[in-house]
Amino acid sequence: MSDRDESQSDALEAAHRCGFVALIGAPNAGKSTLLNRLVGAKVSIVTHKVQTTRSLVRGIAVRGPAQIVFVDTPGIFRPKRRLDTAMVRSAWAGATDADAVVMIADARKGLDEEAEAILARLRDIPHRRFLALNKIDVMRRDKLLEVTAAFNAALPFERTFMISALTGDGVDDLMAALAEVMPAGPWLYPEDQISDFPLRQLAAEITREKLYLRLHQELPYESHVETETWTEHRDGSVRIEQTIYVARESQRAIVLGKNGRTIKEIGAASREELAAILEVPVHLSLFVKVRESWADDPERYREMGLDFPRD
């Protein structure tokens, strides 16, 4: 490399920015949908069931000279169980470790009790704070201005963005603002990498998403999916075996369905999406097992990237 080329390379490296942005908010505020929109690909599952995201999911986006590592945190809520406590602690840890924090709020709900509780904790986090009022596609503009004023009166934000994570409205402006505040420094990931989520874990999450979408009201929140085996064949195809764990035999019967119809539908939906993501043929086998009190097993927490709360 010539001195001139080396100088240009050093200048380009010096211009690089890279940092972490935590996405926080109440359950179902739209954090996972926004993360997928920001990254431009699916890296976090989305369902109508609250508290779907259980661990920190990182999505990586590039905007000009800036690489932004978005951290999708579990929804922040009042914990009732051990798993709830682990998720909420994980969310606040993600916010504390980030360079900037974006609070995503469902604009339709306004400044409700959940939002006020999050703002109270957010006051103690010394990072740059941004507010994203989501779901503006179903709100009147005059009402949006009232909600914006209420949030900023409770806790001033550096900037407020009115967005629709579903349609993409306002998301580009949010991305541009975040790119500007990222600290100078080298990129942490290759330019074409969109997540640091292991494929085996992503595959399990995809199946869990299909499980919740198919059995939204019928299936308890505590169900869990693990990828047991992942075999790549010479023809490029992948064979995946996964186990769906439930807490009781009655729940197992619900997941299987009459003559195994429900589990087949879940498997077909998951296989189709995994094949699209991996861009290879996927052979997926699903099994359903009863594992009582799995939510009290420290090993399960480690697999989800959560600390096991002992208090």
N, C-alpha and C positions, 0 to 999 in steps of 0.2 A: 504494500500500500504506500502511495506517495505521501509526502508531507502534507500536500494540499488535501488529498482524500482523507487523511487522518484528521486534519484540522476540521474538515466538514463533518466528519463522523462525530468528533468531540462536541462540535457546536450543536448537532442534532440531539446528542445525548443530553447535553446541558439544558436543552429546551424542553425535554420530557418532563411530564408531571405524572404523579401516580399517588393514589390515596384510597381510603376506604370510606364508604358512605353507608350508614346504617339506616334501614327503612323500618320505622317503628310505628305502632298504632294498635288500636283495638282489634279483636278478631273480626274478620270479614270486612275490614276497611278497604281491602284491595291491594295489599302489599305484594302478594305473589303475582297477581295480574300485572301490576306495575313493573315488577322486576323483569318478567318475561318480555314486556313491551320495551323496556330500556335496553335489554340485552339483544333483543331481536330474535330470540329463540326461547323454547320452553326449557327452563332450568328449575322451575318450582311448580309443584302441583297446585291445582285450583279446584275447589269444590264449594258447594253451598254450605257444607258443614263447618261450624266454627272450630277454630284451633286446629286446622288441618296441618299447618306447618309446625313441626315439632322441634327441629334443630336449626342451627344457622345454615342457610343456603347461600353460597356466594355465586354471583353472576358477574361477568367481566365485560365491560364495554369500552370502546375507544372512541374518543371525540377529539379530533385534531391531534395535538401533541399529548393529550391527557388520556391515561388509562384509569378508569374508575372501577373499583371493585365494590360492587353493591352487596350488602349483607341483608338478606331477607330474614327477619327475626320472627319467632313465634309471636302470635298476638298477645298483647299485654292485658291481663284480666285479673280478677281476684281469685287466687288459687284455692282449690278445695281439696285436691288430692296431691299425692307425692309427685306424680308426673306433671301436674299443673305447676307446682312450685319449681321444678327443674326447668320447665319451659320459660316461665317468667324470668327466672334468674338468668337464663341464657340470653333472653332478649335484652335485658339491661346491660349484661356484659358486652354484648355486641355494640350497643350504643356507646358505652364508655370507652371502648377500644377504637372507635372510628375517628376519622378526621372531621367528618361532618355528619349531621343527623337530619333526616327528613321525616317529619311526622306526617303520616298519611291519615286523613280523617274522612269519614263518610259525611259529605256535606249535608246529606238529608237529615242526619241525626243532630247536627249542630254541636254545640258545646254541652254535651251531656255528662253524666257522672263519670263514665269511663274515660272520656277525654280529659276531664278535669283532673282525674287521678294521675294520668300520664303526664300532664303538664306540671303537676306538683313535683314529680320525680325529675322531669326534664330540666327544671330550674337549676339542679345541682350538677348538670353535665356541662362543662365549660367549652364545648365545641360549637362551631357555627351551626345555627339551627335554621331549617327551612320548613315551611308548612306547605303541604300539598292537599288541597281540598278536592277530593275525588268524587266521581259520579256526577259531574256537573251537567252531563247530558240529560239528566232527569230533574234538574233544578231550575227555578226562575232566577234570572240574574239579580234582581233586587234582593232576593233572599240570600244569595251568595255573598253580597256585599255586607249584609248583616252578620252572617256567620264569620266572615273574615275579620270584621271589627271585633267581634266577641272573643275570638281566639287570640288576637294580638293584644287585646286589652288584658287578657289573663296572663299572657306571656309573649312579649315582643319577639317576632321572628325576623331574621335578616331579610327574607323575602317570602312572599306568599304566592303560590301558583294554583290556578284553578285548572284542574285536569280531568280527563276521563281516561283512566287506564285501559278501559275497554275499547274505546275508539281511537285513542292516541292523541286526542285534543290536548294541547298544552304541554305534552310530555317532552317535546323537543326543546322548548324553552327551559324546562327544568334541567334537562341534560346539559344544555349549554352553560347554565349558571353553575352547576356543580363542577363542570370541567374547569371553569375559571378559578375555582377556589382550591383545587387539588394542589398539594405541596410539590415543589420541584423535586425530581428524583427519577431514577431509572424505572422502567416498567418491571413489574414482578412476574408477568406471564407473557408467553408468546402472543403476537398480535391476533392470531386466529383462534385463541382459546376463549371459550365463553363461560366456563365454569371450572371449579376445582372439585366438583361433586363426583365421587367415584361412580363409574357406570353401574356397578352392582347395586349400589345404594339408590341411584336414580331409577333403575329398573324396578326395585322394590317400591319406590314411591309412586311410580306410574301405576303399578297394580293396585296400590292402596287408594289412589285417586279413583280408579275405575270401580273399585269396591264400594267406596263412599257414594259415587254417583249412581250406581245401580241400586244400592240399599240405603239410601240417605236416612230415612226415618227408622228403618228396621234394625240397622246394625249399630251396636254401641260404639261409642267413641274410642274405647280402649283397644280395638282390634289392631293388629300389627302384622306387617309382611316382612319376610326375610328372604333374600336370594341365597339359596343353598349351594347351587352349582352354576358355573358359567363355562361352557365348553365351546371353543372356536374350532370349526371344522375346516378341512382343506378347501372345500368348495366356497368358503367365505361365510357360510351360515353360522348362526350361533344357537346353541341349545341352552336354555335357561330353565332351572327348576327352582320354584319358589314355594314357600310355605306361608299360609295365612293362619295366624294364631288368633284364637278367640278365647274368651274366658269360660264359656259354658257349652255343654253339649247342645243345648237348644239353639245357641248362636251358630254352631257348626251346621245344623240343619238348615238354618236360614241362608247361609252362604252357599251351601250346596244346591239348594232348591230342589224342586220336584224332578226326579230322574236326572239330577245333576245339571239341570238346564241353566240355573243361575251362574254357577261357577264356569260353565262353558262360555256364557255371554261375557263374563268379566275377563276371562282368558283371551277371548277373541279380540275384545276392545284393547286390552293391554298389548297383545302381540302386534296388532296393527300399528299402534303408536310407536312401539319400540323398534319395529322394522323401519318406520319412517325416520326415526332419530338416528339409528345405527346405519341405515342405508344398506342393510344386508337382510336376507331371509332370517326370520326368527322362529324357532320352535320352542314354545313355552308350555311347561307343565306346572299346574297348580295343585297343591295339596292343602287340606284344611285340617288343623289339629287344635285340640283344646289344651291351653296352657294356663292354668289357674294362677291368678295373682302375678302375672308377668310384669305388671306395673310396679311391683316391689322387688324386682330382680335387678341388681346393679349392672349385670352384664348387658341387659337389654338397653340400659341407658348409655353405656359405652358405645354400643353399636349405633345409636342415634346421635352420638357426639354430644351427649348431655352429661353433666355432673350429677351423680346420685345424691340427692339431698337426704341427710340423715337426721335432720331436725324438722 
